[in-house]
Amino acid sequence: MIYDINDKIREECGVFGILDNDGHNVAQLTYYGLFALQHRGQESTGIAVNDSGTIIYYKDIGLVPEVFNSTILDHLKGQAAIGHVLYSPDSSNRENVQPIVLKYKSGQMAISYNGNLLNASKLRQDMEERGAIFQTNSDAELIASLISRYRIISDNIEEALIKVMKDIKGSYAFVIMTPKKLIAIRDPLGMKPLCIGKLDNSYVVASESSAVDAVGGKLIRNVNPGEIVVIQEDGIKSIQTEVTGKTKLCIFEFVYFARQDSYIDGASVYRARLEAGRRLAIEHPVDADLVIGVPDSGLIAALGYSRESSIPYGSGLIKNRYVGRTFIKPGQSQREEAVRIKLNVIRNEIEGKRIVMVDDSIVRGTTTKAIVHMLKEGGAREVHIRISSAPYKFPCHFGIDTPSAKHLVASNYSLEEIRKMVGADSLKYLSLDGLLKTPIGSDCDFCCGCFTGDYPLKVE
């Protein structure tokens, strides 16, 4: 098991695609888009390019700038491209690196996928019994095989995709590239984010609007839940499949996953985190001298707490920007040392002060404990922890890597027990009602299964 020294839950991946009508370098733009989505996955990455009907690709284990260089990108010439960044617990399996590229009835197809299918095992077993052969254990290959099977009996790939969406159950947002089309699909509950942008006369699709910004594009709109968006040289068309029930975007996009400059389903991530901090200060005030955030996801909420409480905001923790999320495989006894390599306190800022330390969540609690110890060792007189989300009690089944419930500290201990465990002078969480009000302007509802255990889809 590769432990995150930030002790955070982790998103599984991000997707990007572009169909060019202006002579842009699609591989280079996809590189920039993936770089903007790197926070969603750090284990592997890949780019596939459509060159007049022939799909060529390059993918490997590593970060975007580690895998690609100018020589590789110069060889990826074409009129359309899709890319992918992946986090996977099985990060050593190169076969699972995306995009997945294969041949089917109408030529080649490439797919970049984000999500988790609840019925993947059953679908895979059914297809294997019918003679299908799989090279990976990825849902992306399974979906591609389903498309290929239905394409045989369908007039076009759009009809095949409608049939596929009736078969698969779970969360998903994926991009498909065929010899003539770029297609974006979002699950009927809209659990995973996906948006559409425009760059001159070219179209871009991405997991987050920050990736559209990174290539110089302009956000047009989000892909609707259950929508199939088909992009070709002559324009864009939408196919809205049947949607039942309310949308259920993952609320943790606003708490932690998404980049703070992104807009998702009508709401600013930055503003949502600022509002979370503001509400946290209202719900759980405390007498203190300084508010600090845990880099990076706690910083904006800390600023919101500071503004509402009128307690000065400061930088009490410094992050080593050159340490990746999985640079080490520490055991239980090594995690505190690993935290010290990534984070350090600014003694002059915290010494003798009562500190409010704002973070987005507590998962196992090991890292929180280490940070509190570092702050007190650095001279903090008191450390009051404020968490800008509700207690994380239940594992996610929709594409987020979380420990089992037995490893989630809020699932096994009371608030007071957690406070004593991490060594804080006080510990408070934002209420779930307060959290749900933070995505200001959002036009969707949210999945809160990790807080409540009430999942939007039946989980066996």
N, C-alpha and C positions, 0 to 999 in steps of 0.2 A: 504494500500500500504506500503510495506517495502522499505524504502529509503536507498540507499547505501550512506554511509557517505563520500565515495570518489566521489560521484556524477558521477559514470561511467556507461556505458552500460555494460551488463553482458551476457556472453555466457550461453547457457542453459544447456549443459552437456558434459561429456566425457565418452568414452567407452573403454573397455579393454577386451581382450580374450586370452586364452592360451590353446593349445592342447599339452599334455605332452607325450613324448616318452622316458623319462629318469628317471622317478621316483621322479620328483620334487613335492613339496607340492604346488599344484596349487592354493589353497585358499590363502596361505600366499603370493605367488607371485602376485596374483591378488590384494591383499591388498596393496602391495608395489606399484603396477602399478597405482591403484586408488589414492594412496597418492600423487603420482607424478602428477596426473591430478586434484587434489583438487581445483586448481585455476579456473577450468572450471565450477564448481558447488559446492556450500557449504550447500545446504539445506537437501539433502538426499543421501543415497548411498546403494548399495546392491551387493551381490555376489551370483551367482548360480553355482553349481558344478554338473558335470555329473559323477555319480558313477555307472559304468557298465550299462548304459542305464536308470538309475533312476536319475532324476534331483532334487536335494535338494537345498534350498536357504535360505538366511537370508537378510533382508533389513529393513531399518528404517529411520526416520528423524534424521539428524545430520551429523556432519563431520565424515570422515572415522575412525579416532581413537576414536571417541565417540560411534560409532555404533558397532565396532568390538573389541573384545578382544581375548586373546589366547584360552579361553574356546570355544568360538563360532567358531573360525577358526579351532580348532582341530576336531570339528564335521563335518566340510565341507571337506570330503575326496572324491577324485575322480581323473579321468584322464584328465578332461578338465574343464575349468571354464570361465565364463564371469562376468564382473562387470560394474558398472555404478556410476557416480556421477552426481547429478542433481541440477540445479537451476530452480525453477519454481515460478512465481508470486503466484501460489496457493500452497505454500509449506506445508500447513497444511493438504493437502489431501494425506493421507498415501497410498491410492489405486494407486496413480500415481507413487509411488516409483518403480524404476526399478532395476534389470531386471524383465520384465513381463514373467511369467511362465504359460504355459497352456498345455493341452492335445489336440492332433489332431490325424489324421489318422494313422500316423506312430509312435505314442508314445507321448513323451513329447517334448516340445520346449521352449527355453528361448531366449529372445531378449533384447538387450541393444541398445538404439537408440539416435541419435543426429540429430536435424534438425527441419524442419517445413514443413508440407504438405499444399500447397495452396488449394487443393481440398479435404481436410479431411472431412469437413462438408457434402459435397455432397456424398462422398463415404460412410460415416457413415450412412447417411439417406437411401441410396440405400440398404445397407446391413441390416439395421434394418427393412426395408419394406419386406425383404426376410426372416426375422425371426431371424437375428443375435441378440445376447444379449451382451452388453458391460458392464464391471464392472468399467471402468475408462474412462476418457476423453483424454487419451494419444494416440498420433499417433502410438506408439509402439504396443499397443493392436490392433489397426485398421490394421496395417500391418500384424501382426500375424494372424488375422482373415482372411485376404485376402489370405495369404499363405495356411491356412487350407482349404479354399474353393477351391483354384486352385489345391491343392494337390490331391483332390478326382479325378480329371480328368487328372492328369499328372503322368508320369511314375516315376518321382523323384522330389525331392524338388527343384533341379536346374531349371527344366522346370517351376515349379510353380513360382519361383522367377522371371524368365524372364517375365512371364505374369503380375506379380505384378508390376514390374518396368514400364510396359506400362500403368498401371492404375494410379499410383501415380505421382503427379506433385509437385515439390518443391525441397528443399535442404535436403539431408540426408546422413548419414554415420552410418551404424549399423552392429552389430555382432549378429549372430544367433548360438545357440548351440542346436544340435539334439542329439539323442542317439549315433550317430557315426560320426558326422561331426561338424566342426567349420567353419562358413561361414562369410565372410566379404563383404559388399556391399557399394558402393559409388555412389552417384547420377551422372547422365550423364554430368552435368556441373562441377562436382568436387568442389562444393561450400563448403563442409565440409571436413576437413582433415582426412585422415585415412592411416595408414602405417602398414607394415609387418616387423617383426623382427624374429630373430632366436636365441634360447638359447640352446646350445648343439645340440641335434637332435629334439628339440621341437620348435613349431612355436608360435609366439606372434603377436597379432594385437592390435593397439591402436590408439587413436585420435592423439597422438603426439609421436615423437621419444624419448622424455624425459622419457616416461613411459617404453619404451623398455630398455633404459639405466638403469632405476631404478631397473629392475629385473636381470641385468647382461647380457642382450641380445645384439645383434648387429643388427642395422637397415639394412634390405635388400633393400627395395624399398617402394614407396608409392603405395597404391591401386589406379589404374587408374580410371578416370571418367567413369562411366558406367560399371565398372568391377565387376564381382562376383568371389571371391576367395574362393575355397573350400579346406579345410584342413582336411586330414584324417591321420590315422596312417601310411599309405604307401606313404604319400607325399602330394603335393599341386598341384592344377590345377586351371587354369584361364578360365573364360567364359567372353568374351568381348561382351557386348550388343551394340546395335546401339547407336552411339553418333552423334548428330548434333550440329554444331556450335562450337565455341571456349570454352575452359574451363573458369570457372569464380570463382576461389577460393576467399573467403572473404578476402579482403585486410587487414581487422582489425585483422586477425590472427597475422600479422607481427607488427601492430601498438600496440596492447594491449593484445589480448586474450591469445596467445600461450606463453609458458614458454620460457625464453630467450635462454635456452640451446637446444631447439628443432630445428630440420630441417624439413621444410615442402615443399614438391614438389620441392626439389632441392636447396632450399635457407635456409641459417642460419638466424634464428630470431634475434640473437644477432647482426650479421653483418648488417641486415636490419635496426635495430634501430640505430646502430652506424652511418650508412650511412644517415639515416633521419636527425640526428643531424648535420652531416657534411654539407648536402645540405641546411639545415635550416640556418646555419651560413653564407653560401655563398649568399643565397637569402635575408637574413635579418640581416645584421651585426648591431652592436650597440656598442658604447663606454661603457665599464663596467669594474668592478673590479673582479667579481666572477661569475662563472656559477654553478648553482645548479639544481638538478632534483627533481621532486615531486616523492617520493617513491610510488610504486617501478617502475612503468612502464615508468617514465620519466628519470630514472637515466642513462640508456645507451645512449639515445639520447642526454642528457646533456653532457656526456663524449665526444660524437662525435662533438657537438657544440664547446666544449672547445678546443679540439685538432685542429679543423679547424681555429678557431678564435684566438688561442694562449692566450685566457683569462683563467686564472687559474680555475681549477675545484675544488669544495669543497662540503662539506656536510652541508647544511644550514637547513635541515629539518630532524628530527628524527621521525621514525614511531614506534608506540607501536605494537610489534609483537603479542601481546596476545589479540588484539581486532579483532574479526571477522568482515567480511564485513557487516553483518546484526545484530550486537549485540544490536542495539537500533532501535526504531521506532520514529525518531524525526519528529516533525512538522516543518513548515517553520521557526518558531522563535527559534527552538532548534538546527538547523543544525550546526551553528557556534560552539556551545558548543560541539557538537558531534565531529566535526573536531578537536577541541583542545584535546579531549581525545585520538584521534588516532595520531595526528601529533603535534610536538612542534618544535620551532626554536632553533638553537644554536646561542645565542646572540653574543658570542665572534667571531663567524665566519662571521656574516653579518653586525655587527654594523658599521655604517658610510660608508658602501660600496654601490656601484651601482651594483645591482644584476640582472643577467639574469636567470629567472626561467623557466625551460623547462618542459613541460608536454605533454602527448600524445594527449589529446583532451579536449574540453570543451563541456559539455552536457547542463545542466541547467545553469551553471555559478555560482551557489550558493557556492560550495566548493572553486572554484577559488577565489572568492571574499573574503572568509574567510581566505584563505592562504595568499593572498596579505596583508590583514589587519594585520595578525599575523607577517609577515615579517617587515612591516613598524613599527608596535608597538615594534618589537624587535630591531629597530635601523637602518634598511636598509634605505639608502638615496634615492634610486630609485629602482623600481621593473619593469623590462622589461620582459613581458611574450612572450615566443616563443613556439608554438604548433607544434609538429612533425607530424601532419597530416593536411588535408584540413578541412575547416569548416563543422561540422556535421549538416546537414540541413534536412535530411529526415529519417523517421523511417525505420527500417529493417523489412522485412516480411519473413525472412528465418531462424528463430530460434534464433535471438538475442533479448533480452529484451530491448527495447528502449521506451522512452516516445513518445507520439504523437507529430506531428510537432509543435503544439502550445506551447509545453513545451521545445522545442529545441531552445536555445538562438540564435544560428546562423541563424535559419530560420525566426526569427522575428525582429532581430536588425542588424544594420550596424556594421562594424568593429569598428568604432569610438564609437558608442553607447555601444558596449560590453566593450571596453576599459574603458570608464567612469564608467560603471556599476560595474566592478570588481576592480576599483581603481588603475589600472596599469599605469605606465608612458608611456609605449608603448605596443602594442599587434600585433603580426604577426603570420600567419599560413604558414606552408609549402605548396607549390603549389601542386595541384593534379598531374601534370606532374612530379614534383620532387618526390612525394611519390611513384608513380608507378615504379620509377627506383631504389627504395631501396632494393627490394628482389633480390639481386645479385645472378645470376645463376639459377633463377627460370625458370622452363619449362612450365609455365602456364600463362594465363591471369587472370584478377581479376574482381570481382564484386565491383563496387564503387557506388552502388545505394544510400548509406547513404550520399554521397557527392553531387551526381548529380541528383538523382531522376530517373535515367535511370536504370531500373531493368532488369536483364537478362531473367526473366520470366514475363509473363503478370500477373499483380496483380489486382484483381477486387476491 
